[in-house]
């Protein structure tokens, strides 16, 4: 173990989850690039996570990653602790009152499918979001005209001290691709509200969402999903296209020809290539339109 992982392990004798040092992350991220986590912790349940946080020194930073679809880890890796909520946090439980309880580690598409099987409508949009519920809660992910915030009732998690936190929809402070939840809170689950609907109707909605995504987005490529937020009154992909960036390439990173709001690892890219390409796109858009694009992909770690 590195010094950090070893010291944390020694200070947490009742820890049950896996705590590992210098763990590669690239193979589990959609871009397939990026450095190592100085220490990677995978809790086995909420009590394990709460215990870890309660014993984590205040000076040690931490970040949370899910399925790795909307994140770019820089080549120098992530200092401090990277927390990954895996299968123990992926439970989905439909309710009789058209509610859905979902763990933060559950894939968005699985939530859509489980809701369909239970005859609960309102969640088909999740079939078009390649991530996990935790990320959807944090960034108010949306697709096909619906946002996560429209379904959230209450969000559950833990703060930096390991204390349980419950946040209402209003307390999440949702806006476009953003939440104003207290800094440091790790979301572990959410209660969402849908509506009763025929299974076949929901299936048709999901099929339409999936078909649209596969026809318009590079779903078979190494990408991080939508790169930039849509600025007020504009569409990001149009601004990128009008700036002449379609197919633009730096190293192994390329702006998708199919959908210009997607950056691709077309082979041998580094995280630096991808970030540099994104910044070049932002520069060209700023020069041609005067609009400042804002990253939607979360960039973490050090160069």
Residue frames relative to the residue before (quaternion, step in Angstrom):
aa qw qx qy qz dx dy dz
X 1.0000 0.0000 0.0000 0.0000 0.00 0.00 0.00
X 0.4924 -0.5942 0.5296 0.3521 3.54 -1.22 0.48
X 0.7108 -0.4486 0.3176 0.4389 3.54 -1.29 0.21
X 0.6598 0.5115 -0.3228 0.4459 3.63 0.92 -0.86
X 0.6949 0.4748 -0.2885 0.4566 3.57 0.74 -1.03
X 0.6562 0.5164 -0.3120 0.4531 3.56 0.97 -0.82
X 0.6758 0.4897 -0.3031 0.4601 3.59 0.93 -0.86
X 0.6422 0.5116 -0.3255 0.4689 3.58 1.03 -0.73
X 0.6418 0.5298 -0.3207 0.4523 3.56 0.95 -0.86
X 0.6675 0.5077 -0.2965 0.4570 3.56 0.98 -0.87
X 0.7037 0.4677 -0.2578 0.4687 3.57 1.09 -0.74
X 0.7462 0.3512 -0.1874 0.5336 3.58 1.28 -0.23
X 0.0520 -0.8621 0.5032 0.0280 3.62 0.57 1.09
X 0.7127 0.4431 -0.2662 0.4742 3.61 1.15 -0.48
X 0.3805 0.7348 -0.4805 0.2905 3.56 1.26 0.22
X 0.1951 -0.8089 0.5480 0.0858 3.58 -0.86 0.97
X 0.6146 0.5582 -0.3410 0.4410 3.56 1.19 -0.46
X 0.5925 -0.5819 0.4310 0.3530 3.54 -1.33 0.18
X 0.0429 -0.7716 0.6346 -0.0126 3.56 -0.83 1.08
X 0.0443 0.8275 -0.5521 0.0918 3.55 -0.44 1.24
X 0.3988 -0.7250 0.5220 0.2070 3.55 -1.17 0.67
X 0.8720 0.0793 -0.0483 0.4807 3.52 -1.28 0.62
X 0.2344 0.8030 -0.5070 0.2079 3.54 0.75 1.09
X 0.4330 -0.6877 0.5225 0.2581 3.55 -0.88 0.97
X 0.2188 -0.7971 0.5540 0.0990 3.56 -0.99 0.86
X 0.5055 0.7172 -0.4029 0.2605 3.56 1.15 -0.65
X 0.6915 0.5068 -0.3007 0.4179 3.59 0.85 -0.92
X 0.7169 0.4170 -0.2575 0.4958 3.60 1.20 -0.34
X 0.6109 0.5222 -0.3534 0.4788 3.58 1.29 0.15
X 0.5828 -0.6298 0.3792 0.3462 3.58 -0.97 0.78
X 0.6486 0.5048 -0.3235 0.4689 3.60 1.08 -0.63
X 0.2590 -0.7855 0.5033 0.2501 3.59 1.25 -0.57
X 0.6085 0.4935 -0.3861 0.4870 3.57 0.99 0.84
X 0.5449 0.6489 -0.4450 0.2899 3.55 -1.31 0.12
X 0.5525 -0.6460 0.4387 0.2916 3.52 -1.29 0.47
X 0.6908 -0.4937 0.3593 0.3872 3.52 -1.33 -0.27
X 0.4455 -0.6111 0.5682 0.3244 3.52 -1.36 0.29
X 0.4872 -0.6599 0.4785 0.3135 3.58 -0.81 0.96
X 0.7589 -0.0703 0.0450 0.6458 3.55 1.08 -0.83
X 0.1371 -0.7917 0.5933 0.0479 3.57 -0.86 0.98
X 0.0649 -0.8032 0.5921 0.0031 3.56 -0.74 1.11
X 0.0649 -0.7802 0.6221 -0.0003 3.54 -0.93 1.03
X 0.2255 -0.8147 0.5205 0.1206 3.62 -0.11 1.25
X 0.4490 -0.6996 0.4932 0.2563 3.54 -1.19 0.61
X 0.7884 -0.0651 0.0256 0.6112 3.59 1.23 -0.32
X 0.7324 -0.4275 0.2875 0.4453 3.59 -1.28 0.03
X 0.6328 0.5335 -0.3426 0.4444 3.60 0.97 -0.77
X 0.6374 0.5271 -0.3139 0.4662 3.55 1.05 -0.80
X 0.6478 0.5089 -0.3071 0.4765 3.57 1.00 -0.85
X 0.6582 0.5109 -0.3095 0.4582 3.58 0.90 -0.94
X 0.6393 0.5220 -0.3207 0.4648 3.59 0.98 -0.83
X 0.6498 0.5229 -0.3133 0.4540 3.57 0.92 -0.92
X 0.6854 0.4845 -0.2875 0.4614 3.58 0.84 -0.97
X 0.6541 0.5296 -0.3190 0.4358 3.59 0.99 -0.80
X 0.7308 0.3965 -0.2205 0.5099 3.58 1.20 -0.55
X 0.5259 0.6497 -0.4087 0.3665 3.60 1.25 -0.18
X 0.4596 -0.6911 0.4769 0.2894 3.63 -0.68 1.02
X 0.5790 -0.6404 0.3900 0.3202 3.57 -0.97 0.88
X 0.6760 0.5069 -0.3033 0.4405 3.59 1.11 -0.56
X 0.6021 0.5545 -0.3623 0.4458 3.60 1.25 -0.16
X 0.3034 -0.7705 0.5293 0.1847 3.63 -0.58 1.08
X 0.0585 -0.7899 0.6060 0.0736 3.55 -1.23 0.38
X 0.1252 -0.7464 0.6478 0.0868 3.51 -1.29 0.54
X 0.2914 -0.7423 0.5779 0.1735 3.55 -1.24 0.46
X 0.0298 -0.7796 0.6251 0.0256 3.56 -0.96 0.83
X 0.3050 -0.7530 0.5584 0.1677 3.54 -1.19 0.63
X 0.8341 -0.0791 0.0970 0.5371 3.56 -0.45 -1.23
X 0.4789 -0.7224 0.4062 0.2896 3.59 1.28 0.02
X 0.4348 0.7338 -0.4376 0.2847 3.59 1.17 0.43
X 0.7951 0.2602 -0.1218 0.5342 3.59 1.03 -0.66
X 0.6012 0.5511 -0.3417 0.4670 3.53 1.12 0.73
X 0.1464 -0.7495 0.6394 0.0895 3.54 -1.16 0.73
X 0.1644 -0.7754 0.6054 0.0722 3.58 -0.56 1.19
X 0.4156 -0.7297 0.4875 0.2391 3.56 -0.66 1.11
X 0.6807 -0.5607 0.3099 0.3552 3.54 -1.21 0.63
X 0.6500 0.5300 -0.3193 0.4411 3.60 1.15 -0.53
X 0.5307 -0.6600 0.3880 0.3634 3.56 1.28 -0.06
X 0.5263 -0.6299 0.4882 0.2964 3.53 -1.38 -0.06
X 0.2849 -0.7606 0.5573 0.1721 3.59 -0.56 1.12
X 0.7241 0.3816 -0.3012 0.4893 3.54 -1.16 0.56
X 0.6923 -0.4666 0.3652 0.4119 3.54 -1.16 -0.70
X 0.1705 -0.7288 0.6539 0.1105 3.52 -1.08 0.84
X 0.1616 -0.7911 0.5866 0.0623 3.57 -0.73 1.09
X 0.0668 -0.7998 0.5964 0.0141 3.54 -0.78 1.01
X 0.2152 -0.7722 0.5892 0.1009 3.55 -0.75 1.13
X 0.0951 -0.8470 0.5230 0.0038 3.55 -0.27 1.27
X 0.8731 -0.0910 0.0678 0.4741 3.54 -1.13 -0.75
X 0.6305 0.5396 -0.3716 0.4163 3.66 0.91 -0.66
X 0.7327 0.3781 -0.2150 0.5233 3.57 1.23 -0.42
X 0.5596 0.6335 -0.3619 0.3933 3.57 1.23 0.40
X 0.3675 0.7487 -0.4792 0.2735 3.60 1.23 0.32
X 0.0960 -0.7673 0.6325 0.0452 3.57 -1.13 0.76
X 0.0078 0.8192 -0.5712 0.0498 3.60 -0.77 1.02
X 0.2348 -0.7751 0.5720 0.1300 3.61 -0.37 1.21
X 0.2694 -0.7704 0.5581 0.1500 3.59 -1.09 0.72
X 0.6233 -0.5665 0.3876 0.3747 3.56 -1.20 0.44
X 0.6873 0.4688 -0.2724 0.4833 3.57 1.20 -0.51
X 0.5922 -0.6089 0.3345 0.4082 3.58 1.20 0.68
X 0.4676 0.6327 -0.4781 0.3905 3.55 1.09 0.71
X 0.1924 -0.7375 0.6324 0.1381 3.51 -1.35 0.35
X 0.1276 -0.7401 0.6544 0.0882 3.55 -0.90 0.96
X 0.0297 0.8193 -0.5686 0.0675 3.56 -0.73 1.05
X 0.4370 -0.6752 0.5331 0.2625 3.53 -1.08 0.79
X 0.6183 -0.5901 0.3786 0.3553 3.56 -1.13 0.64
X 0.6825 0.4923 -0.2904 0.4555 3.57 1.17 -0.47
X 0.4861 0.6712 -0.4321 0.3558 3.58 1.27 -0.03
X 0.4776 -0.6624 0.4956 0.2958 3.56 -0.97 0.84
X 0.5747 -0.6138 0.4185 0.3433 3.57 -0.96 0.86
X 0.6655 0.5126 -0.3141 0.4423 3.57 0.89 -0.91
X 0.6274 0.5336 -0.3432 0.4514 3.61 1.04 -0.71
X 0.6099 0.5390 -0.3521 0.4621 3.58 1.06 -0.70
X 0.6376 0.5265 -0.3240 0.4597 3.58 0.95 -0.85
X 0.7025 0.4750 -0.2684 0.4569 3.59 0.89 -0.94
X 0.6453 0.5063 -0.3215 0.4732 3.60 1.01 -0.79
X 0.6310 0.5223 -0.3289 0.4700 3.57 1.04 -0.77
X 0.6258 0.5400 -0.3280 0.4575 3.58 1.00 -0.81
X 0.6714 0.5053 -0.3006 0.4511 3.57 0.85 -0.96
X 0.7071 0.4394 -0.2492 0.4948 3.57 1.14 -0.66
X 0.4794 -0.6877 0.4264 0.3398 3.58 1.28 -0.01
X 0.4883 0.6402 -0.4369 0.4012 3.56 1.11 0.72
X 0.2201 -0.8036 0.5451 0.0925 3.55 -0.58 1.16
X 0.6171 0.5759 -0.4095 0.3461 3.53 -1.34 0.23
X 0.7129 0.4466 -0.2471 0.4809 3.57 1.28 -0.12
X 0.3627 0.7586 -0.4800 0.2501 3.60 1.24 0.12
X 0.5903 0.6032 -0.3705 0.3878 3.61 1.06 -0.67
X 0.5826 0.5951 -0.3718 0.4102 3.59 1.14 -0.58
X 0.5738 0.5958 -0.3830 0.4112 3.61 1.16 -0.44
X 0.7013 0.4474 -0.2630 0.4887 3.58 1.23 -0.33
X 0.6442 0.5010 -0.3203 0.4811 3.58 1.27 0.16
X 0.2404 -0.8191 0.5071 0.1192 3.63 -0.40 1.19
X 0.5612 0.5914 -0.4062 0.4126 3.57 0.47 1.15
X 0.5455 -0.5839 0.4761 0.3672 3.53 -1.29 -0.40
X 0.6922 -0.5117 0.3291 0.3882 3.54 -1.25 0.48
X 0.6051 0.5727 -0.3631 0.4172 3.60 0.99 -0.72
X 0.6774 0.4764 -0.2802 0.4854 3.55 0.96 -0.87
X 0.6255 0.5429 -0.3320 0.4513 3.56 1.05 -0.78
X 0.6451 0.5134 -0.3133 0.4713 3.57 1.06 -0.77
X 0.6862 0.5138 -0.2852 0.4287 3.56 0.92 -0.95
X 0.8139 0.2582 -0.1198 0.5065 3.59 0.93 -0.85
X 0.4069 -0.7174 0.4708 0.3133 3.58 1.28 0.17
X 0.0157 0.8405 -0.5384 0.0582 3.54 0.80 1.08
X 0.0191 0.8071 -0.5892 0.0322 3.53 -1.11 0.69
X 0.0041 0.7729 -0.6345 -0.0030 3.53 -1.33 0.29
X 0.8594 0.1367 -0.0930 0.4838 3.52 -1.21 0.59
X 0.7586 -0.4428 0.2059 0.4314 3.55 0.93 0.94
X 0.7019 0.3965 -0.2702 0.5264 3.60 1.26 0.06
X 0.1880 -0.7798 0.5888 0.0994 3.57 -1.06 0.80
X 0.6670 -0.5099 0.3739 0.3940 3.55 -1.24 0.52
X 0.6278 0.5813 -0.3288 0.3997 3.57 0.98 -0.89
X 0.6273 0.5553 -0.3363 0.4301 3.60 1.13 -0.55
X 0.7297 0.4082 -0.2264 0.4997 3.58 1.25 -0.30
X 0.5836 0.6280 -0.3636 0.3644 3.60 1.17 -0.51
X 0.1888 -0.7420 0.6347 0.1044 3.55 -1.06 0.91
X 0.7791 -0.1410 0.1311 0.5966 3.57 0.73 -1.14
X 0.2165 -0.7563 0.6064 0.1153 3.54 -1.15 0.72
X 0.1761 -0.7979 0.5732 0.0609 3.56 -0.96 0.94
X 0.1989 0.7872 -0.5652 0.1459 3.55 -1.06 0.73
X 0.4317 -0.6668 0.5392 0.2798 3.53 -1.32 -0.43
X 0.3762 -0.7227 0.5312 0.2323 3.54 -1.07 0.74
X 0.7824 -0.3629 0.2433 0.4438 3.54 -1.35 0.02
X 0.7006 0.4701 -0.2657 0.4664 3.59 1.09 -0.66
X 0.5444 -0.6247 0.3910 0.4005 3.58 1.30 -0.14
X 0.4859 0.6549 -0.4384 0.3780 3.57 1.26 0.26
X 0.5222 -0.6453 0.4620 0.3121 3.57 -1.04 0.81
X 0.1074 -0.7837 0.6114 0.0209 3.54 -1.08 0.85
X 0.0612 -0.7612 0.6444 0.0408 3.56 -1.06 0.81
X 0.0707 -0.8104 0.5815 -0.0103 3.56 -0.76 1.08
X 0.3795 -0.7035 0.5535 0.2340 3.57 -0.92 0.90
X 0.6963 -0.4302 0.3483 0.4568 3.55 -1.28 0.14
X 0.6705 0.5039 -0.3003 0.4542 3.58 0.88 -0.93
X 0.6752 0.5017 -0.2943 0.4537 3.58 0.99 -0.83
X 0.5751 0.5728 -0.3837 0.4404 3.60 1.22 -0.29
X 0.2716 -0.8154 0.4810 0.1733 3.59 1.23 -0.33
X 0.1378 0.8539 -0.4915 0.1014 3.54 0.90 0.92
X 0.0816 0.7239 -0.6846 0.0263 3.50 -1.29 0.66
X 0.7597 -0.3657 0.2385 0.4820 3.60 -1.21 -0.07
X 0.8541 -0.1170 0.0059 0.5068 3.57 -0.71 1.24
X 0.6815 0.4331 -0.2806 0.5188 3.56 1.05 0.78
X 0.0490 -0.7442 0.6610 0.0829 3.52 -1.27 0.52
X 0.3246 -0.7484 0.5511 0.1754 3.56 -1.14 0.68
X 0.1920 0.7933 -0.5477 0.1841 3.57 1.06 0.73
X 0.6452 -0.5387 0.3623 0.4028 3.61 -1.11 0.60
X 0.5441 -0.6350 0.4500 0.3133 3.55 -0.99 0.90
X 0.7972 0.3252 -0.2386 0.4493 3.55 -1.02 0.84
X 0.5388 0.6138 -0.4171 0.3987 3.59 1.23 -0.22
X 0.2149 -0.7571 0.6059 0.1164 3.57 -0.92 0.97
X 0.3033 -0.7607 0.5474 0.1724 3.58 -0.57 1.15
X 0.1369 -0.8089 0.5686 0.0602 3.57 -0.92 0.92
X 0.8005 -0.0644 0.0456 0.5941 3.60 1.16 -0.50
X 0.1625 -0.7814 0.5973 0.0791 3.53 -1.31 0.27
X 0.2571 -0.7063 0.6333 0.1842 3.54 -1.25 0.58
X 0.0371 -0.8128 0.5808 -0.0268 3.55 -0.73 1.10
X 0.3125 -0.7604 0.5471 0.1577 3.57 -1.16 0.64
X 0.0644 -0.7821 0.6193 0.0245 3.52 -0.94 0.96
X 0.4141 -0.6771 0.5333 0.2929 3.56 -1.13 -0.64
X 0.5577 -0.6140 0.4390 0.3452 3.56 -1.09 0.64
X 0.1259 0.7821 -0.5958 0.1320 3.53 -0.90 0.98
X 0.5942 -0.5734 0.4214 0.3749 3.57 -1.16 0.52
X 0.5730 -0.6276 0.4123 0.3284 3.54 -0.99 0.91
X 0.6717 0.5066 -0.3090 0.4436 3.60 0.88 -0.88
X 0.6113 0.5363 -0.3479 0.4666 3.57 1.10 -0.64
X 0.6611 0.4992 -0.2995 0.4732 3.56 0.96 -0.90
X 0.6302 0.5413 -0.3328 0.4462 3.58 0.97 -0.86
X 0.6435 0.5184 -0.3210 0.4627 3.58 0.96 -0.84
X 0.6411 0.5221 -0.3194 0.4631 3.58 1.02 -0.80
X 0.6623 0.4974 -0.3005 0.4729 3.57 0.94 -0.91
X 0.6413 0.5265 -0.3246 0.4541 3.59 0.93 -0.88
X 0.6558 0.5100 -0.3098 0.4625 3.59 1.01 -0.80
X 0.6369 0.5237 -0.3209 0.4660 3.58 1.02 -0.82
X 0.6818 0.4880 -0.2836 0.4653 3.58 0.87 -0.98
X 0.6520 0.5185 -0.3170 0.4533 3.60 0.93 -0.87
X 0.6511 0.5136 -0.3124 0.4633 3.56 0.97 -0.86
X 0.6643 0.5099 -0.3069 0.4522 3.56 0.92 -0.89
X 0.6976 0.4771 -0.2856 0.4520 3.57 0.86 -0.92
X 0.6699 0.5017 -0.2973 0.4594 3.58 1.14 -0.60
X 0.7959 0.3393 -0.1461 0.4796 3.57 1.06 -0.69
X 0.7577 0.3361 -0.1896 0.5263 3.61 1.21 -0.29
X 0.5057 -0.6606 0.4629 0.3058 3.62 -1.11 0.62
X 0.0409 -0.8722 0.4874 -0.0001 3.55 0.61 1.17
X 0.6962 0.4586 -0.2822 0.4747 3.61 1.14 -0.43
X 0.6031 0.5826 -0.3405 0.4252 3.59 1.28 0.05
X 0.5324 -0.5807 0.4977 0.3627 3.55 -1.32 0.23
X 0.2384 0.7732 -0.5334 0.2466 3.52 -0.16 1.32
X 0.4113 -0.7086 0.5135 0.2550 3.56 -1.27 0.12
X 0.6216 -0.5206 0.3518 0.4678 3.57 1.21 0.31
X 0.7839 -0.2758 0.2198 0.5109 3.58 -1.23 -0.37
X 0.3704 -0.7781 0.4752 0.1776 3.55 -0.73 1.11
X 0.8174 0.1515 -0.0397 0.5544 3.56 0.89 -1.00
X 0.5107 -0.6177 0.5020 0.3249 3.53 -1.21 0.60
X 0.4996 -0.6192 0.5019 0.3392 3.55 -1.18 0.50
X 0.3544 -0.7356 0.5278 0.2339 3.63 -0.60 1.05
X 0.6455 -0.5189 0.3741 0.4172 3.63 -1.12 0.49
X 0.8403 0.1612 -0.1411 0.4981 3.55 -0.79 1.05
X 0.7338 0.3544 -0.2142 0.5386 3.59 1.28 0.04
X 0.3075 -0.6899 0.6117 0.2353 3.53 -1.38 0.18
X 0.5135 -0.6940 0.4052 0.3010 3.57 -0.63 1.13
X 0.6877 0.4998 -0.3186 0.4192 3.60 0.75 -0.96
X 0.6367 0.5268 -0.3365 0.4516 3.59 1.04 -0.68
X 0.6379 0.5207 -0.3210 0.4679 3.56 1.00 -0.82
X 0.6512 0.5100 -0.3072 0.4707 3.58 1.00 -0.87
X 0.6611 0.5102 -0.2996 0.4614 3.57 0.95 -0.89
X 0.6824 0.4930 -0.2817 0.4604 3.57 0.93 -0.95
X 0.6469 0.5015 -0.3133 0.4815 3.57 1.23 -0.41
X 0.5264 -0.6788 0.3772 0.3463 3.58 1.32 0.14
X 0.4553 0.7309 -0.4083 0.3031 3.57 1.18 0.52
X 0.4236 0.7042 -0.4812 0.3051 3.62 1.18 -0.07
X 0.8312 0.1501 -0.1433 0.5158 3.56 -0.69 1.13
X 0.3961 0.7242 -0.4766 0.3024 3.61 1.27 -0.02
X 0.0718 -0.8298 0.5533 -0.0106 3.58 -0.89 0.91
X 0.0263 -0.7405 0.6712 0.0189 3.54 -1.19 0.77
X 0.8105 -0.0499 -0.0170 0.5834 3.56 -0.51 1.16
X 0.7868 -0.2823 0.2222 0.5019 3.56 -0.80 -0.99
X 0.5798 0.5713 -0.3763 0.4426 3.58 1.27 0.27
X 0.0255 -0.8157 0.5764 -0.0425 3.56 -0.95 0.91
X 0.4336 -0.6281 0.5722 0.3000 3.55 -1.19 0.62
X 0.5010 -0.6820 0.4419 0.2976 3.57 -0.74 1.04
X 0.4202 -0.6807 0.5440 0.2533 3.55 -1.06 0.81
X 0.6513 0.5293 -0.3130 0.4446 3.58 1.09 -0.68
X 0.7900 -0.0157 0.0606 0.6099 3.58 0.91 -0.95
X 0.3176 -0.8245 0.4390 0.1633 3.58 -0.27 1.26
X 0.6156 0.5090 -0.3855 0.4619 3.61 1.19 0.10
X 0.6123 0.4917 -0.3598 0.5038 3.55 1.26 0.48
X 0.1972 -0.7402 0.6311 0.1220 3.55 -1.03 0.89
X 0.1941 -0.8112 0.5481 0.0629 3.56 -0.96 0.89
X 0.3034 -0.6509 0.6523 0.2424 3.50 -1.32 0.47
X 0.1118 -0.8388 0.5316 0.0353 3.57 -0.15 1.28
X 0.7616 -0.3127 0.1649 0.5432 3.56 1.29 0.16
X 0.8642 0.0539 -0.0720 0.4951 3.53 -0.65 1.17
X 0.3813 0.7335 -0.4887 0.2789 3.59 1.17 0.29
X 0.2638 -0.6969 0.6339 0.2072 3.51 -1.30 0.44
X 0.6426 -0.4899 0.3936 0.4383 3.56 -1.25 0.21
X 0.6104 0.5557 -0.3439 0.4476 3.58 1.09 -0.71
X 0.6134 0.5401 -0.3458 0.4609 3.61 1.03 -0.74
X 0.6914 0.4931 -0.2807 0.4473 3.54 0.83 -1.04
X 0.6831 0.4743 -0.2963 0.4698 3.58 0.89 -0.89
X 0.6360 0.5234 -0.3290 0.4619 3.59 1.02 -0.78
X 0.6352 0.5183 -0.3271 0.4699 3.57 1.01 -0.77
X 0.6487 0.5172 -0.3174 0.4593 3.57 0.95 -0.85
X 0.6697 0.4913 -0.2984 0.4702 3.58 0.97 -0.83
X 0.6269 0.5202 -0.3370 0.4721 3.58 1.08 -0.66
X 0.6162 0.5264 -0.3337 0.4814 3.57 1.06 -0.75
X 0.6477 0.5164 -0.3159 0.4626 3.59 0.90 -0.88
X 0.6507 0.5221 -0.3143 0.4531 3.59 0.97 -0.86
X 0.6874 0.4839 -0.2877 0.4588 3.57 0.88 -0.94
X 0.6380 0.5116 -0.3287 0.4725 3.57 1.03 -0.75
X 0.6362 0.5306 -0.3220 0.4583 3.57 0.98 -0.83
X 0.6876 0.4905 -0.2817 0.4552 3.58 0.95 -0.87
X 0.7401 0.4280 -0.2360 0.4618 3.59 0.96 -0.82
X 0.8180 0.2419 -0.1037 0.5114 3.60 1.04 -0.69
X 0.4282 -0.7011 0.4646 0.3306 3.57 1.20 -0.43
X 0.5633 0.5971 -0.3780 0.4280 3.57 1.31 0.07
X 0.2873 -0.7499 0.5754 0.1549 3.55 -0.95 0.93
X 0.2608 -0.7746 0.5580 0.1433 3.59 -0.44 1.19
X 0.2313 -0.7599 0.5955 0.1204 3.55 -1.08 0.80
X 0.5043 -0.6628 0.4657 0.2994 3.56 -0.88 0.96
X 0.2354 -0.7294 0.6226 0.1577 3.56 -1.07 0.79
X 0.6158 0.5211 -0.3331 0.4881 3.57 1.10 -0.70
X 0.3747 -0.7219 0.5408 0.2144 3.57 -0.95 0.93
X 0.1430 -0.7866 0.5986 0.0500 3.58 -0.67 1.14
X 0.0385 0.8168 -0.5695 0.0837 3.57 -0.62 1.14
X 0.6686 0.4946 -0.3716 0.4127 3.54 -1.27 0.42
X 0.5023 -0.6406 0.5013 0.2932 3.52 -1.38 -0.14
X 0.5971 -0.5944 0.4093 0.3501 3.54 -1.20 0.57
